Amino acid sequence: MARALRLRVAHRLALLGVLACVPVGEASAAIVIVNVGPGMTFTPKFPVIRAGDTLMFRNMGGVHNVVADDGTFRCAHGCDNDGQGGSGNASAGNWIVPVQFDETGEHGYFCETHGSPGEGMWGRVRVTLFHDGFEP
Ligand SMILES: [Cu+2]
């Protein structure tokens, strides 16, 4: 089934390290950092966020990218088709890229260099309405 996952790239200020203070729309929206590497892992592997929150993928070492299982996003130095010249090609650079999730449910992603959907270097975010574990 197709999931309409809306991708939004936060303002460039986020790239300057002002992560915790950058509003991303609603005042209550949160940013959760997911380390990409070192090695072939996303950490945490199974983050839980609320709809509207952002995962900030941060390369900690290695040639990586982060690609949605459903093809909705492909990111590393920015994201393909983000309108800002971003490229989702796997890179060993010190890239950090925000991906906002507005749709509840589970959304898998992987690194093209080291994984595929559900195998190797992969992860999955659970997007809930609330942090207390309630799911619609
Ligand atoms: Cu990788």
Backbone and ligand atoms as CSV (ligand in chain L), in Angstrom:
chain,resi,resn,atom,element,x,y,z
A,1,MET,N,N,0.849,-1.195,0.000
A,1,MET,CA,C,0.000,0.000,0.000
A,1,MET,C,C,0.881,1.240,0.000
A,2,ALA,N,N,0.447,2.204,-0.738
A,2,ALA,CA,C,1.239,3.426,-0.835
A,2,ALA,C,C,0.985,4.307,0.384
A,3,ARG,N,N,2.029,4.807,0.897
A,3,ARG,CA,C,1.905,5.718,2.025
A,3,ARG,C,C,2.272,7.115,1.561
A,4,ALA,N,N,1.426,8.038,1.878
A,4,ALA,CA,C,1.746,9.431,1.541
A,4,ALA,C,C,2.585,10.012,2.659
A,5,LEU,N,N,3.873,9.967,2.473
A,5,LEU,CA,C,4.793,10.454,3.487
A,5,LEU,C,C,5.324,11.786,3.006
A,6,ARG,N,N,5.025,12.786,3.730
A,6,ARG,CA,C,5.434,14.109,3.294
A,6,ARG,C,C,6.821,14.429,3.820
A,7,LEU,N,N,7.651,14.850,2.918
A,7,LEU,CA,C,9.041,15.164,3.255
A,7,LEU,C,C,9.219,16.666,3.234
A,8,ARG,N,N,9.836,17.135,4.230
A,8,ARG,CA,C,10.091,18.563,4.278
A,8,ARG,C,C,11.511,18.767,4.775
A,9,VAL,N,N,12.243,19.577,4.129
A,9,VAL,CA,C,13.608,19.840,4.552
A,9,VAL,C,C,13.622,21.132,5.356
A,10,ALA,N,N,14.085,21.017,6.562
A,10,ALA,CA,C,14.088,22.169,7.450
A,10,ALA,C,C,15.071,23.219,6.951
A,11,HIS,N,N,14.940,24.355,7.533
A,11,HIS,CA,C,15.772,25.488,7.156
A,11,HIS,C,C,17.244,25.163,7.351
A,12,ARG,N,N,18.076,25.796,6.553
A,12,ARG,CA,C,19.515,25.551,6.626
A,12,ARG,C,C,20.093,25.814,8.006
A,13,LEU,N,N,19.399,26.588,8.800
A,13,LEU,CA,C,19.882,26.832,10.165
A,13,LEU,C,C,20.066,25.531,10.914
A,14,ALA,N,N,19.236,24.555,10.602
A,14,ALA,CA,C,19.341,23.269,11.290
A,14,ALA,C,C,20.710,22.646,11.052
A,15,LEU,N,N,21.288,22.959,9.902
A,15,LEU,CA,C,22.584,22.378,9.579
A,15,LEU,C,C,23.702,23.034,10.368
A,16,LEU,N,N,23.418,24.141,10.994
A,16,LEU,CA,C,24.452,24.859,11.732
A,16,LEU,C,C,24.507,24.427,13.186
A,17,GLY,N,N,23.724,23.468,13.537
A,17,GLY,CA,C,23.833,22.920,14.874
A,17,GLY,C,C,22.881,23.507,15.888
A,18,VAL,N,N,21.900,24.261,15.426
A,18,VAL,CA,C,20.949,24.873,16.348
A,18,VAL,C,C,19.735,23.968,16.474
A,19,LEU,N,N,20.018,22.678,16.581
A,19,LEU,CA,C,18.967,21.677,16.397
A,19,LEU,C,C,17.826,21.794,17.384
A,20,ALA,N,N,18.159,21.878,18.647
A,20,ALA,CA,C,17.117,21.789,19.666
A,20,ALA,C,C,16.215,23.016,19.674
A,21,CYS,N,N,16.666,24.083,19.072
A,21,CYS,CA,C,15.942,25.341,19.177
A,21,CYS,C,C,15.185,25.703,17.911
A,22,VAL,N,N,15.338,24.900,16.873
A,22,VAL,CA,C,14.738,25.272,15.599
A,22,VAL,C,C,13.287,24.830,15.549
A,23,PRO,N,N,12.386,25.766,15.447
A,23,PRO,CA,C,10.989,25.373,15.295
A,23,PRO,C,C,10.771,24.774,13.921
A,24,VAL,N,N,10.021,23.703,13.830
A,24,VAL,CA,C,9.775,23.063,12.542
A,24,VAL,C,C,8.280,23.048,12.268
A,25,GLY,N,N,7.670,24.185,12.402
A,25,GLY,CA,C,6.241,24.224,12.171
A,25,GLY,C,C,5.531,24.435,13.483
A,26,GLU,N,N,4.856,23.404,13.954
A,26,GLU,CA,C,4.158,23.531,15.221
A,26,GLU,C,C,5.151,23.705,16.363
A,27,ALA,N,N,4.726,24.423,17.356
A,27,ALA,CA,C,5.607,24.683,18.484
A,27,ALA,C,C,5.989,23.400,19.199
A,28,SER,N,N,5.137,22.387,19.103
A,28,SER,CA,C,5.382,21.168,19.859
A,28,SER,C,C,6.210,20.147,19.084
A,29,ALA,N,N,6.520,20.449,17.826
A,29,ALA,CA,C,7.251,19.472,17.014
A,29,ALA,C,C,8.638,19.245,17.587
A,30,ALA,N,N,9.074,18.010,17.538
A,30,ALA,CA,C,10.374,17.641,18.090
A,30,ALA,C,C,11.316,17.186,16.992
A,31,ILE,N,N,12.591,17.264,17.315
A,31,ILE,CA,C,13.619,16.744,16.413
A,31,ILE,C,C,14.354,15.635,17.149
A,32,VAL,N,N,14.422,14.486,16.546
A,32,VAL,CA,C,15.116,13.338,17.132
A,32,VAL,C,C,16.299,12.985,16.238
A,33,ILE,N,N,17.461,12.913,16.838
A,33,ILE,CA,C,18.661,12.595,16.059
A,33,ILE,C,C,18.800,11.092,15.892
A,34,VAL,N,N,19.074,10.676,14.664
A,34,VAL,CA,C,19.391,9.276,14.367
A,34,VAL,C,C,20.810,9.243,13.805
A,35,ASN,N,N,21.694,8.582,14.518
A,35,ASN,CA,C,23.064,8.455,14.041
A,35,ASN,C,C,23.130,7.427,12.914
A,36,VAL,N,N,23.820,7.804,11.849
A,36,VAL,CA,C,24.004,6.942,10.686
A,36,VAL,C,C,25.465,6.486,10.715
A,37,GLY,N,N,25.676,5.208,11.012
A,37,GLY,CA,C,27.025,4.758,11.295
A,37,GLY,C,C,27.471,5.295,12.654
A,38,PRO,N,N,28.720,5.110,13.069
A,38,PRO,CA,C,29.732,4.372,12.301
A,38,PRO,C,C,29.361,2.886,12.226
A,39,GLY,N,N,29.924,2.215,11.262
A,39,GLY,CA,C,29.486,0.851,11.019
A,39,GLY,C,C,28.220,0.878,10.189
A,40,MET,N,N,27.471,-0.204,10.227
A,40,MET,CA,C,26.306,-0.341,9.370
A,40,MET,C,C,25.030,-0.328,10.190
A,41,THR,N,N,24.846,0.763,10.951
A,41,THR,CA,C,23.682,0.847,11.816
A,41,THR,C,C,23.065,2.239,11.796
A,42,PHE,N,N,21.767,2.259,11.977
A,42,PHE,CA,C,21.050,3.482,12.326
A,42,PHE,C,C,20.760,3.378,13.820
A,43,THR,N,N,21.108,4.422,14.572
A,43,THR,CA,C,20.923,4.384,16.019
A,43,THR,C,C,20.209,5.645,16.499
A,44,PRO,N,N,19.035,5.535,17.141
A,44,PRO,CA,C,18.315,4.280,17.414
A,44,PRO,C,C,17.766,3.672,16.122
A,45,LYS,N,N,17.624,2.355,16.161
A,45,LYS,CA,C,17.141,1.658,14.970
A,45,LYS,C,C,15.636,1.817,14.793
A,46,PHE,N,N,14.921,1.899,15.936
A,46,PHE,CA,C,13.460,1.999,15.878
A,46,PHE,C,C,12.960,3.213,16.663
A,47,PRO,N,N,13.239,4.396,16.169
A,47,PRO,CA,C,12.773,5.588,16.889
A,47,PRO,C,C,11.242,5.678,16.872
A,48,VAL,N,N,10.718,6.323,17.899
A,48,VAL,CA,C,9.277,6.577,17.986
A,48,VAL,C,C,9.089,8.077,18.106
A,49,ILE,N,N,8.315,8.638,17.204
A,49,ILE,CA,C,8.066,10.074,17.207
A,49,ILE,C,C,6.586,10.329,17.030
A,50,ARG,N,N,6.209,11.591,17.130
A,50,ARG,CA,C,4.828,11.964,16.870
A,50,ARG,C,C,4.704,12.509,15.443
A,51,ALA,N,N,3.515,12.440,14.925
A,51,ALA,CA,C,3.274,13.013,13.596
A,51,ALA,C,C,3.703,14.475,13.598
A,52,GLY,N,N,4.465,14.854,12.598
A,52,GLY,CA,C,4.961,16.217,12.498
A,52,GLY,C,C,6.375,16.384,13.006
A,53,ASP,N,N,6.869,15.384,13.730
A,53,ASP,CA,C,8.244,15.449,14.228
A,53,ASP,C,C,9.230,15.144,13.099
A,54,THR,N,N,10.482,15.454,13.387
A,54,THR,CA,C,11.538,15.309,12.387
A,54,THR,C,C,12.629,14.378,12.884
A,55,LEU,N,N,13.046,13.478,12.023
A,55,LEU,CA,C,14.262,12.713,12.300
A,55,LEU,C,C,15.425,13.450,11.648
A,56,MET,N,N,16.462,13.692,12.438
A,56,MET,CA,C,17.654,14.352,11.928
A,56,MET,C,C,18.720,13.275,11.755
A,57,PHE,N,N,18.892,12.819,10.528
A,57,PHE,CA,C,19.871,11.765,10.240
A,57,PHE,C,C,21.257,12.391,10.155
A,58,ARG,N,N,22.199,11.815,10.891
A,58,ARG,CA,C,23.532,12.416,11.008
A,58,ARG,C,C,24.592,11.353,10.735
A,59,ASN,N,N,25.390,11.588,9.701
A,59,ASN,CA,C,26.424,10.609,9.371
A,59,ASN,C,C,27.576,10.680,10.362
A,60,MET,N,N,27.815,9.560,11.032
A,60,MET,CA,C,28.879,9.501,12.030
A,60,MET,C,C,30.113,8.776,11.505
A,61,GLY,N,N,30.072,8.379,10.243
A,61,GLY,CA,C,31.251,7.731,9.660
A,61,GLY,C,C,30.889,6.607,8.729
A,62,GLY,N,N,31.415,6.677,7.504
A,62,GLY,CA,C,31.124,5.660,6.508
A,62,GLY,C,C,30.396,6.265,5.324
A,63,VAL,N,N,30.333,5.478,4.261
A,63,VAL,CA,C,29.663,5.926,3.035
A,63,VAL,C,C,28.204,5.501,3.113
A,64,HIS,N,N,27.345,6.437,3.484
A,64,HIS,CA,C,25.952,6.103,3.752
A,64,HIS,C,C,24.990,7.078,3.087
A,65,ASN,N,N,23.749,6.648,3.036
A,65,ASN,CA,C,22.627,7.543,2.768
A,65,ASN,C,C,21.420,6.944,3.480
A,66,VAL,N,N,20.286,7.592,3.358
A,66,VAL,CA,C,19.062,7.065,3.960
A,66,VAL,C,C,17.953,7.193,2.918
A,67,VAL,N,N,17.342,6.036,2.629
A,67,VAL,CA,C,16.378,5.941,1.538
A,67,VAL,C,C,15.109,5.279,2.069
A,68,ALA,N,N,13.968,5.891,1.811
A,68,ALA,CA,C,12.699,5.311,2.248
A,68,ALA,C,C,12.409,4.026,1.495
A,69,ASP,N,N,11.894,3.032,2.208
A,69,ASP,CA,C,11.502,1.776,1.563
A,69,ASP,C,C,10.539,2.034,0.403
A,70,ASP,N,N,9.664,3.008,0.593
A,70,ASP,CA,C,8.654,3.282,-0.434
A,70,ASP,C,C,9.106,4.342,-1.432
A,71,GLY,N,N,10.379,4.732,-1.345
A,71,GLY,CA,C,10.931,5.669,-2.322
A,71,GLY,C,C,10.553,7.120,-2.101
A,72,THR,N,N,9.904,7.397,-0.972
A,72,THR,CA,C,9.426,8.754,-0.732
A,72,THR,C,C,10.552,9.765,-0.556
A,73,PHE,N,N,11.672,9.303,0.004
A,73,PHE,CA,C,12.809,10.208,0.134
A,73,PHE,C,C,14.105,9.431,-0.065
A,74,ARG,N,N,15.132,10.144,-0.483
A,74,ARG,CA,C,16.475,9.583,-0.677
A,74,ARG,C,C,17.427,10.715,-0.330
A,75,CYS,N,N,18.139,10.577,0.782
A,75,CYS,CA,C,18.858,11.721,1.340
A,75,CYS,C,C,20.262,11.368,1.817
A,76,ALA,N,N,21.124,12.354,1.786
A,76,ALA,CA,C,22.456,12.343,2.397
A,76,ALA,C,C,22.860,13.821,2.523
A,77,HIS,N,N,23.511,14.344,1.491
A,77,HIS,CA,C,23.751,15.797,1.451
A,77,HIS,C,C,22.481,16.455,0.941
A,78,GLY,N,N,21.522,16.636,1.827
A,78,GLY,CA,C,20.199,17.037,1.381
A,78,GLY,C,C,19.498,15.830,0.778
A,79,CYS,N,N,18.417,16.102,0.063
A,79,CYS,CA,C,17.631,15.007,-0.498
A,79,CYS,C,C,17.418,15.232,-1.987
A,80,ASP,N,N,17.301,14.149,-2.713
A,80,ASP,CA,C,16.951,14.261,-4.125
A,80,ASP,C,C,15.669,15.090,-4.255
A,81,ASN,N,N,15.662,15.970,-5.206
A,81,ASN,CA,C,14.449,16.747,-5.516
A,81,ASN,C,C,13.974,17.618,-4.359
A,82,ASP,N,N,14.912,18.069,-3.520
A,82,ASP,CA,C,14.487,18.923,-2.413
A,82,ASP,C,C,14.399,20.399,-2.804
A,83,GLY,N,N,14.733,20.683,-4.051
A,83,GLY,CA,C,14.645,22.056,-4.512
A,83,GLY,C,C,15.797,22.932,-4.051
A,84,GLN,N,N,16.762,22.312,-3.350
A,84,GLN,CA,C,17.898,23.084,-2.842
A,84,GLN,C,C,19.220,22.491,-3.339
A,85,GLY,N,N,19.140,21.688,-4.382
A,85,GLY,CA,C,20.353,21.103,-4.932
A,85,GLY,C,C,20.878,19.923,-4.141
A,86,GLY,N,N,20.045,19.387,-3.278
A,86,GLY,CA,C,20.476,18.268,-2.458
A,86,GLY,C,C,20.690,17.004,-3.270
A,87,SER,N,N,21.494,16.105,-2.712
A,87,SER,CA,C,21.745,14.817,-3.358
A,87,SER,C,C,21.658,13.703,-2.336
A,88,GLY,N,N,20.899,12.688,-2.693
A,88,GLY,CA,C,20.789,11.526,-1.815
A,88,GLY,C,C,21.845,10.477,-2.063
A,89,ASN,N,N,22.793,10.776,-2.944
A,89,ASN,CA,C,23.855,9.795,-3.193
A,89,ASN,C,C,24.635,9.522,-1.914
A,90,ALA,N,N,24.934,8.256,-1.663
A,90,ALA,CA,C,25.685,7.879,-0.473
A,90,ALA,C,C,27.001,8.634,-0.435
A,91,SER,N,N,27.353,9.084,0.768
A,91,SER,CA,C,28.534,9.924,0.913
A,91,SER,C,C,29.160,9.703,2.277
A,92,ALA,N,N,30.482,9.827,2.313
A,92,ALA,CA,C,31.216,9.726,3.571
A,92,ALA,C,C,31.355,11.081,4.244
A,93,GLY,N,N,30.752,12.095,3.668
A,93,GLY,CA,C,30.868,13.430,4.255
A,93,GLY,C,C,30.153,13.542,5.590
A,94,ASN,N,N,30.359,14.655,6.243
A,94,ASN,CA,C,29.703,14.901,7.531
A,94,ASN,C,C,28.321,15.496,7.306
A,95,TRP,N,N,27.492,14.744,6.617
A,95,TRP,CA,C,26.173,15.282,6.307
A,95,TRP,C,C,25.196,15.058,7.450
A,96,ILE,N,N,24.249,15.953,7.510
A,96,ILE,CA,C,23.147,15.833,8.465
A,96,ILE,C,C,21.913,16.347,7.750
A,97,VAL,N,N,20.840,15.573,7.817
A,97,VAL,CA,C,19.681,15.918,6.988
A,97,VAL,C,C,18.386,15.649,7.763
A,98,PRO,N,N,17.488,16.621,7.760
A,98,PRO,CA,C,16.212,16.443,8.449
A,98,PRO,C,C,15.151,15.841,7.534
A,99,VAL,N,N,14.384,14.918,8.065
A,99,VAL,CA,C,13.238,14.360,7.338
A,99,VAL,C,C,12.041,14.400,8.282
A,100,GLN,N,N,11.015,15.091,7.856
A,100,GLN,CA,C,9.824,15.233,8.689
A,100,GLN,C,C,8.785,14.183,8.309
A,101,PHE,N,N,8.147,13.616,9.340
A,101,PHE,CA,C,7.140,12.579,9.112
A,101,PHE,C,C,5.790,13.074,9.614
A,102,ASP,N,N,4.845,13.152,8.717
A,102,ASP,CA,C,3.523,13.651,9.076
A,102,ASP,C,C,2.467,12.550,9.154
A,103,GLU,N,N,2.795,11.399,8.586
A,103,GLU,CA,C,1.812,10.319,8.546
A,103,GLU,C,C,2.085,9.310,9.653
A,104,THR,N,N,1.055,8.970,10.418
A,104,THR,CA,C,1.226,7.954,11.442
A,104,THR,C,C,1.454,6.597,10.780
A,105,GLY,N,N,2.045,5.697,11.567
A,105,GLY,CA,C,2.341,4.362,11.059
A,105,GLY,C,C,3.833,4.097,11.108
A,106,GLU,N,N,4.255,3.044,10.442
A,106,GLU,CA,C,5.660,2.677,10.437
A,106,GLU,C,C,6.244,2.931,9.061
A,107,HIS,N,N,7.412,3.551,9.072
A,107,HIS,CA,C,8.069,3.926,7.825
A,107,HIS,C,C,9.501,3.403,7.863
A,108,GLY,N,N,9.797,2.447,7.004
A,108,GLY,CA,C,11.132,1.864,6.953
A,108,GLY,C,C,12.048,2.636,6.030
A,109,TYR,N,N,13.336,2.508,6.303
A,109,TYR,CA,C,14.348,3.129,5.445
A,109,TYR,C,C,15.628,2.317,5.559
A,110,PHE,N,N,16.531,2.569,4.631
A,110,PHE,CA,C,17.767,1.788,4.601
A,110,PHE,C,C,18.864,2.616,3.953
A,111,CYS,N,N,20.095,2.109,4.053
A,111,CYS,CA,C,21.240,2.717,3.368
A,111,CYS,C,C,21.514,1.887,2.114
A,112,GLU,N,N,21.591,2.557,0.988
A,112,GLU,CA,C,21.780,1.839,-0.274
A,112,GLU,C,C,23.120,1.118,-0.342
A,113,THR,N,N,24.129,1.657,0.330
A,113,THR,CA,C,25.450,1.039,0.274
A,113,THR,C,C,25.472,-0.276,1.044
A,114,HIS,N,N,24.756,-0.324,2.150
A,114,HIS,CA,C,24.903,-1.444,3.079
A,114,HIS,C,C,23.606,-2.178,3.395
A,115,GLY,N,N,22.557,-1.871,2.687
A,115,GLY,CA,C,21.310,-2.526,3.055
A,115,GLY,C,C,20.260,-2.472,1.964
A,116,SER,N,N,19.087,-2.937,2.340
A,116,SER,CA,C,17.908,-2.910,1.489
A,116,SER,C,C,16.726,-2.932,2.460
A,117,PRO,N,N,15.517,-2.767,1.986
A,117,PRO,CA,C,14.395,-2.719,2.930
A,117,PRO,C,C,14.367,-3.920,3.885
A,118,GLY,N,N,14.532,-3.651,5.162
A,118,GLY,CA,C,14.457,-4.700,6.177
A,118,GLY,C,C,15.678,-5.579,6.282
A,119,GLU,N,N,16.745,-5.258,5.571
A,119,GLU,CA,C,17.955,-6.089,5.636
A,119,GLU,C,C,19.204,-5.220,5.694
A,120,GLY,N,N,20.217,-5.754,6.379
A,120,GLY,CA,C,21.485,-5.040,6.470
A,120,GLY,C,C,21.331,-3.757,7.267
A,121,MET,N,N,21.739,-2.662,6.657
A,121,MET,CA,C,21.672,-1.362,7.337
A,121,MET,C,C,20.307,-0.737,7.071
A,122,TRP,N,N,19.423,-0.911,8.041
A,122,TRP,CA,C,18.058,-0.408,7.880
A,122,TRP,C,C,17.517,0.027,9.231
A,123,GLY,N,N,16.427,0.736,9.190
A,123,GLY,CA,C,15.747,1.166,10.405
A,123,GLY,C,C,14.289,1.424,10.092
A,124,ARG,N,N,13.542,1.725,11.136
A,124,ARG,CA,C,12.112,1.966,10.929
A,124,ARG,C,C,11.619,2.904,12.014
A,125,VAL,N,N,10.966,3.955,11.592
A,125,VAL,CA,C,10.394,4.896,12.551
A,125,VAL,C,C,8.916,4.579,12.739
A,126,ARG,N,N,8.494,4.630,13.977
A,126,ARG,CA,C,7.060,4.522,14.278
A,126,ARG,C,C,6.562,5.928,14.579
A,127,VAL,N,N,5.574,6.345,13.829
A,127,VAL,CA,C,5.019,7.687,13.983
A,127,VAL,C,C,3.653,7.560,14.643
A,128,THR,N,N,3.559,8.066,15.856
A,128,THR,CA,C,2.325,7.958,16.630
A,128,THR,C,C,1.712,9.336,16.801
A,129,LEU,N,N,0.513,9.349,17.306
A,129,LEU,CA,C,-0.087,10.637,17.626
A,129,LEU,C,C,0.454,11.161,18.934
A,130,PHE,N,N,0.821,10.247,19.826
A,130,PHE,CA,C,1.297,10.654,21.134
A,130,PHE,C,C,2.519,9.835,21.518
A,131,HIS,N,N,3.298,10.347,22.430
A,131,HIS,CA,C,4.502,9.656,22.854
A,131,HIS,C,C,4.216,8.491,23.818
A,132,ASP,N,N,2.984,8.411,24.307
A,132,ASP,CA,C,2.705,7.389,25.324
A,132,ASP,C,C,2.423,6.018,24.718
A,133,GLY,N,N,2.658,5.870,23.436
A,133,GLY,CA,C,2.483,4.570,22.826
A,133,GLY,C,C,1.134,4.371,22.166
A,134,PHE,N,N,0.237,5.339,22.333
A,134,PHE,CA,C,-1.067,5.213,21.686
A,134,PHE,C,C,-0.905,5.239,20.184
A,135,GLU,N,N,-1.587,4.315,19.515
A,135,GLU,CA,C,-1.598,4.330,18.061
A,135,GLU,C,C,-3.032,4.324,17.575
A,136,PRO,N,N,-3.286,5.054,16.539
A,136,PRO,CA,C,-4.645,5.114,16.003
A,136,PRO,C,C,-5.055,3.778,15.373
L,1,CU,CU,CU,25.591,2.608,4.925
